[in-house]
Amino acid sequence: MSNSQTVVVDKSGHKVRQMFAEIAPKYDLMNHVLSMNVDRWWRWRTVARLAPQSDWQVLDVCTGTGDLALALLKKMKASAKQPRNQSTSIAGSETEQLGKRILSSDEARQQSWSGVQVVASDFCRPMLEIGQKKAERQNVSRLQFVEADSLQLPFPSEQFDLVTVAFGLRNVSDTLGGLQEMARVTRTGGRVGVLEFTMPRVWPLSSLYRFYFLRVLPRIGQWFAKNRSEAYSYLPESVGQFPQYEQLSALMNEAGLNDVKFYPMTLGLATLYVGTKA
Ligand SMILES: C[S@@+](CC[C@H](N)C(=O)[O-])C[C@H]1O[C@@H](n2cnc3c(N)ncnc32)[C@H](O)[C@@H]1O
């Protein structure tokens, strides 16, 4: 999608964090409106393909308002026999406090993670606060939100069976660094799943979508969100400049993930990439 008018997208942490803080209250609604609810289907397909088991520990980074984390947890509970940590003896007060509030990175470093099935991290607190309220409304347990930068995750190496990111890696200033952090905290043999927008490669959808994505979507987005930081111009610009398909798979390889496969969805509007920690 790059052309001579391409603006290099500013992905510095403070800029991205501020932009998402501004759109946080309307983020979920905008997602569903602009994608015509297809985003729900993409997350559903992602969870179905990754098939998290009830005895896994899962991390969802750049979780935003937590939709993928909640969907993963739901699937894990549905496949539940006996969660691995359910029988682990944990200090009562620690178990009771789990998931009740968002943890800082420093608090997360002290945490044992026993009893937690899904950890959902993001560096934008207003997004996490909406996720936390959603989780409370759904009365879920064993989900813990953590305020953390994906480039410096406050978790031990080899902690998680599955590490995911949905529509978030594109916003991280160092794509390879973000993938390396995800790979670091994944156990050997565990998997990393990346769900991200892609540009369809099939004509005429490729041209039609380019028009919608570049010309129509930013206008609808700005009108709805009345957002000064132009988050919805940022969206097509950041997608256009982000590695897709084979290029992102190669980066995942470079980050230490093997056997990387990608699965385009809805004719390539979004793609799930899956790799295994070598
Ligand atoms: C487009 S939203 C995606 C949210 C969610 N995963 C979803 O599927 O709707 C991108 C999120 O990535 C977060 N993010 C971007 N860069 C980050 C970083 N370096 N560390 C942590 N979170 C980051 C933003 O705060 C934002 O919540």
The ligand as an SDF file (V2000), in Angstrom:
LIG
                    3D

 27 29  0  0  0  0  0  0  0  0999 V2000
   -5.9180   -1.9000   18.2290 C   0  0  0  0  0  0  0  0  0  0  0  0
   -5.7720   -2.1970   19.9440 S   0  0  0  0  0  0  0  0  0  0  0  0
   -6.0930   -3.9350   20.0190 C   0  0  0  0  0  0  0  0  0  0  0  0
   -6.7850   -4.3200   21.2890 C   0  0  0  0  0  0  0  0  0  0  0  0
   -7.2660   -5.7650   21.3660 C   0  0  0  0  0  0  0  0  0  0  0  0
   -6.1830   -6.7210   21.3180 N   0  0  0  0  0  0  0  0  0  0  0  0
   -8.3190   -6.0910   20.3300 C   0  0  0  0  0  0  0  0  0  0  0  0
   -8.2280   -7.1420   19.7020 O   0  0  0  0  0  0  0  0  0  0  0  0
   -9.2360   -5.3120   20.1730 O   0  0  0  0  0  0  0  0  0  0  0  0
   -4.0400   -2.1210   20.2070 C   0  0  0  0  0  0  0  0  0  0  0  0
   -3.6320   -2.1280   21.6590 C   0  0  0  0  0  0  0  0  0  0  0  0
   -2.2160   -2.2960   21.7100 O   0  0  0  0  0  0  0  0  0  0  0  0
   -1.7360   -1.5760   22.8180 C   0  0  0  0  0  0  0  0  0  0  0  0
   -0.2880   -1.3770   22.6590 N   0  0  0  0  0  0  0  0  0  0  0  0
    0.3520   -0.7990   21.6290 C   0  0  0  0  0  0  0  0  0  0  0  0
    1.6910   -0.8100   21.8250 N   0  0  0  0  0  0  0  0  0  0  0  0
    1.8840   -1.4200   23.0180 C   0  0  0  0  0  0  0  0  0  0  0  0
    3.0360   -1.7460   23.7700 C   0  0  0  0  0  0  0  0  0  0  0  0
    4.2680   -1.4430   23.3620 N   0  0  0  0  0  0  0  0  0  0  0  0
    2.8690   -2.3850   24.9460 N   0  0  0  0  0  0  0  0  0  0  0  0
    1.6290   -2.6960   25.3940 C   0  0  0  0  0  0  0  0  0  0  0  0
    0.4970   -2.4040   24.7400 N   0  0  0  0  0  0  0  0  0  0  0  0
    0.6280   -1.7810   23.5500 C   0  0  0  0  0  0  0  0  0  0  0  0
   -2.5620   -0.3110   22.8180 C   0  0  0  0  0  0  0  0  0  0  0  0
   -2.5570    0.3200   24.0770 O   0  0  0  0  0  0  0  0  0  0  0  0
   -3.9470   -0.8580   22.4230 C   0  0  0  0  0  0  0  0  0  0  0  0
   -4.7240   -1.1530   23.5510 O   0  0  0  0  0  0  0  0  0  0  0  0
  1  2  1  0
  2  3  1  0
  2 10  1  0
  3  4  1  0
  4  5  1  0
  5  6  1  0
  5  7  1  0
  7  8  2  0
  7  9  1  0
 10 11  1  0
 11 12  1  0
 11 26  1  0
 12 13  1  0
 13 14  1  0
 13 24  1  0
 14 15  1  0
 14 23  1  0
 15 16  2  0
 16 17  1  0
 17 18  1  0
 17 23  2  0
 18 19  1  0
 18 20  2  0
 20 21  1  0
 21 22  2  0
 22 23  1  0
 24 25  1  0
 24 26  1  0
 26 27  1  0
M  CHG  2   2   1   9  -1
M  END
$$$$
